[in-house]
């Protein structure tokens, strides 16, 4: 196993569960899932509930990757793409299937939490995107129109509305999706795992799949402790594609994002900021986010400029930025800092890839991982039961390496100074600090 990463807030506060033992010996399955994040766990749960024999193999521990290293936002839309764009790119009826999956993704998450009584500090309080400029507000107006046409509980906010909900000044306005919300992602992942096991799935931690070999109409998955024979294989490794199927890692951009959490802040401050318990991610290129956890810790995150010392430097910079943005009387004490790797697709849409018959890879939810990866689970369960990959809601795309991938993957971090400059030029004075 790889060296332990710094402990996240979520790992420190999630209710503990018994570890799942490594695979020892042989196993037979209809579906073997490689990866114990949201995608793999949701697929395992829904496939097991459909009566399939499911074995999930996680190289480390559940929620080791991006699943346990995000901010715990549940956001039922796409980061860079709106419904009309999806229709233009995919055409009907494929666009309609993907939009239906995305639109209901937060409701699916919170419905699973309620149904399985998962203790994960879940709050379906809404997700807010404030607009930093007039152009961003115009985009928000269009997004509201398009998602309202799909029956979603979204609404446009004026500047006073944003300030009332967030406690922040200087925004042109924004919008809210009231079906979104927050949770502890590690606790939620563990809840999915327990539900999957209750439905009949087998889960093995500390079980890296080291090789995949076609065998008849199915596959043989090799692990250090044994072998799994399965009809179908799902690669649910997201940004941690590794060497199991090498070309996958060159088909997306890995994006490293830092997160921090303060010590609990006074209730007086909590009453001013996000009194309704929503989460916020704004419209700037250098994204600003914030939320509270159940114990009044402030949580925020950000990217970093490529230079040495990021692990120590970036959390301090993010903390100072948050203190300025929220007009805090003092910089809070930092309690946790961590980082994680997200997978970003060239078209900013979730996708499935079929590298070989009866082998599927599903990933790249582009910063909307909690909601969209959960929503991919029922789709992938349909495939595991025999549905063709091109009938699923996420687009089936060819396995293609991004040209000049080694350089292109650095672009988001390398261009961050220019993004910050453009944000400052467009924003009101209150947001330029």
N, C-alpha and C positions, 0 to 999 in steps of 0.2 A: 504494500500500500504506500501511497505517496505521503510525504510529511504532512502533518496536520496544519490546516490553515488557521489564521487567527479566529478566535471564537466570535461569532456574531451575536447580536442582541437576541436574535430569534432562537439560536441554539441554546443560549443561556436561560431563556425564559419559557421555552416550550415544555409542556408536560412530558416527562420521560416515558419511554416505552422499552420493553425488552428488545435487545438487538436480535436481528434475524441471522441465523447461522449460515456460514458459507456452505456452498454446495459440496456434498461429499458423496461420490458415487455417480450413478446415472439417473436420468430423469427423462420422461416422455411427455410431450405437450403438443397441443394444437398451435400454441403461440409461445415463443420465447421473446421476452422483452429485455432489451439491453439498455439499462439506465433507470435509476430510481428517482427521477425528478417528476414534475407534474405530468408531463406527457406520458411517460411510461406508467406511472401509477394510475392515472385516469384510464388509460387504455387497458391496463390489467384489471382494474375494477369492473369496467363495463364489459369486457370480454368474459370475465369470470361469471358475471351476473347473467350473461347470455348462455351460460352452460359450457363454455370452452375450458379446456385444461390449459392453465396459464402458469408459466414459470418466469419470474422476473429476476434478472441477475444485475446487481449493482457492484461496480468495482470497489467502491469505497463504502460510505454509509448513505442512507437515504438523505436526500436534500443536500448532498455534498457540494453540488455545483450551483448554477444560477438560481435554482429553486430555493435554496436556503440563504441566498446572498443578495436578495433584492430588497425593495422597500415595503413589500406587502401591500401594494396597490392592486385593486381589482378593477380593471378598466376595460369596458366592453366595446372597444373600437380599434382602429388601426392608427399607428403613430403618425404616419405621413400620407395616408390615402383615405379618401372619402368615398361614399357609396357610388357617386357618379363616375369616379375614376375607376372603381372596381368593374362597373358595367362596361366602361369603354375598353378596359384591358382584357376582360374575360368573356364578355358577351353573355347573353342569357341562354340556358338557365343556370349556367355555372355560377355567374355572379350572384344570383338570387340565393343559391345554396350557401355560398360563403358568407354573404351578408346576414342570412338568418343565423348561421353559426355564431358569428361575431356578436350580433345584436343580443342574443340570448345568453352569452357566455357568463356574464356576472350573475344572472339569475340562476344559471346552472351551478355555479360555485356555491352560492349561498343556499341553494336548495339542497345540495349534497351535504353541506355542513349541518343544516337543520335535520335532514333525514337520518343521518348517521350520528347525530349528537356529538360533533367534533368540538373539543374544547380548544379553540384557536383564536379567541378574542376577536371574533368576526363582527363587523358592524357595516351593514348595508346602508351607509349614510350618504353616499354620493361621491362623485369625482368632479373636481372643478379645474377648468383650464382658463386662467386669466389671460387677457390679450394685452401685450405690451405696446402695441402700436395700432394705428388706424387700419393698416393693411391686415394685421392679425385679427382685428375685430371683424373686418369684412369676411375673412375666412371663417371665423366662428359663426357668423350669421348664416353662411352657406351650409356649414356642417349641421347646424341646428335644423335648418330646413330639410336637409336630406335625411337625417336620422329620424326627425319627426314624421316624415312621409312613410317610414317603416314602422311607425307606431311606438317609437322609443320614448321614454320619459325624460326628454331633454328640453332645455329652455335656454334662451339667450339672457344674459345678465348685463345690466348697465354698470357703470363705474361704482355707483352707490351700492348696487347689489353685491358686487364682488367684495367691496370693503366690508359690508355687513356680514358676509359669510366667512371671510378669511381674516379680517382685522388688518388688512394691508391696504395702503394707499398708493395711488399713482397709476392704476390700471385703467385702460380705456373701456373695459368691460370684460366679457368673457362668456363662458357657457358652462352648464352643469349637466351631467348625466346622473340622475338620481338612482339608477340601478347599480352604480359602482359602489366602491367602499374599500375597507381595509381589513387586514387579518394578520395573524402571525404565520408566515409562510411555512416555517418548519413544523409548527404544530398542525397546520392544515395538511402538509405532506404526510405526516405520521398518521393523521386521521384517514387519509386516503388509503394508506398501506393497511391499516387495521381493517378497514371496510373491504378491501380486496381479499385479504386473507379470510375474512368471515364468509366471503362469497365463494371461496374455494381456491384462490390463487396461492402459489408458493412463492415466497420472496427470500432471496439470499443476498445478504450483504457480504462485502469482502470477497466478491466472486467476479473478477474480471473475465470477460469473454476474450480469449486470446486468439481464436481462429474460428472461421466459419467455412464449412465445406459442404457443397451440395451433396445430397444423398437421396437418390430416387426423386420423388416429387417434393422433397423437403430439404431440411438442413441439419447438419450436426454442428453444434456449438461446443467448442472446447474451452474448459476452464481449468485452473490449477488443481481443483479437487474432483473433477469428474466431467461428464459429457451430458449435454442436453440434446435430444433429438426432437425436432419440432416440424410441423407442417409449414409454418410461416415464422419469419423473424422480423421484429420491429426494432430498428435502431433509434433509440430515443435519447441520444447523447447530447443533442443540441450543440453548444459551442465546444464541447469536449469530445469532438469526433475521434481524435486520436488516430491510431494506425490500423484499426480494425478494417476500415474501408477507406484507404488513404485519400482518394479523390474527393470524398465528402468535405474534408476540411478546407479545400480550396474553392468550395462552391458558395461560401458566405463570408461575411466580414466579422471577425471576432472583435467585440467592443468591450473594453474593460471599463467598469463603472465603480466608483467608490461610494460607500454609504457610511454615515456616522449616526450615533445616537448620544444624546446628552444624558447626564443624570436627570432625575425627575425635576421638573421646574415648578415654581409656586402655582397654586390654584388660581391666584389672581391673574397671572399671565395666561393660564389655560383658558380662563373665562373670556379673554379678549380675542385670542387666536383660535379660529376654527371651533367656535362654540358648539356647532352641530356635529363635530367629529368627522368631517369629510377629509379627503386628501387632495392635494394640489400639485399639479405639474403645469408649468406655464408654457407660453408660446415661443419663448426665446430659443435661439439656436444653442446657446449655452444654458441648457435646461436648468430651471430652479424648481425644486420639489420640496414639500414638507408635509408632515403629518405628526400626530401624537400616537404613542402606544397606550396600552391600558393603564400604565403607571405614570402617565404624564411626561414621558421622555419625548423630547423633540427629535425627529428623524429627518434627515435630508441627505442629498447625494450630489454627485457631479462627476464630470470627466476630469482629465488631467492633461497638461502639456508634457510632451515627451522630453524628460530629462531625468538624471539620476536623483534618487532620494524621494521618489513619489510616495512611498508608503508612509513616511513621516511627514512630508510637506503637505500633501494634498488634504488629509483630514483637517489639519489646522486651517488651511485656506477655506475649505468648505464651511467649517464652523464659523469663521469670521464673516463670510459672506452671508450666512443665515442670520447672524446677529444684526448685521446692517439691514438686510432685507425686511426683517420682522420688527425693526426698531426696538430691539431688546434693551433694557436698562444696563445690562452687562453681558459679557460673553459667557454663556453657560459652561459648566465643566463637562468635558468630553468623557464619556464612559466606555463607548464601544466604537471601533472603526474597522471596516472590512471592505473588501472589493470582490467583484464577481465578473464573470465573462458572459456577455450576451452574444447571441448570434443575430446578425443583421443581413437580410437578404437584399439583393440588388434592387428588387421592386418593392421592398418594404411590406410584403405580404407573407403570411405563413405559407408553407409549402410542404409537399410530400415528393419524394424522389424514389423511384423504383430501379435500383441499380442492377437487379437480377430478378428472375421469376421468384415469387413468394418471399421477397425481401424488400422491405420498405423502410425508408428513413423519413422522419417527420421532425421539423424544427423550424427555427427562425421566426419567432413571434415578435421580434423587433421592439422589445420594451413593453410588451403587453402580455408577458408570459403567464401570470397567474390565471387570468381569465381565458385567454385563447388556447393555451396548452391544455387546460382542463377540458375545454370544448372540443379539442381534437380527439379526446379519448373515445367518445361514442362513435365518431367517424372511423377511427382506427379499429375499433372492435367490429364494426361492420366488415371492414376489409379482412380481418382475421377470420371471420365467419364465412368468407368466400366472395365478398363483393369485389369487383374490379377496382383498382386504384383510381382509375379515371372517373369513377362515379362518386367519389368522395367530395365533400365541400371544399377542403383545402386544394388549391391547384396542384395537379400533377405536372412536374416540370422535368426536363431532361437533366441528367447529371453533367454539368458543365463547369469547368474551372473558370474562375474570374481571371481575365487577362491581367498579367503583371500583379498577381495576387499579393506577392511579398511586399510590394510598394503600396498597392491600393489599400491594404488593410490598415496602414498607418495614417491614412488621410484624415479620418475624423479627429484624431488627437493632434496631428501636425497642424491642421487648419484652425484649431480652437482659438488662437489669438485673433484671427481675422473674424471669426464668428462673434467673439466678445465685442470687438470694435463695432461691428454692424449693429449688434443689439443695443449698444450704448447710444449710437446715433439715432436710432428709431424710438427710444424709450423716453418717457417723461423723466424729469429730474429726480423724482423720488426713487426711480428704479435704476439710476446710474451709479449708485453708491457701491 
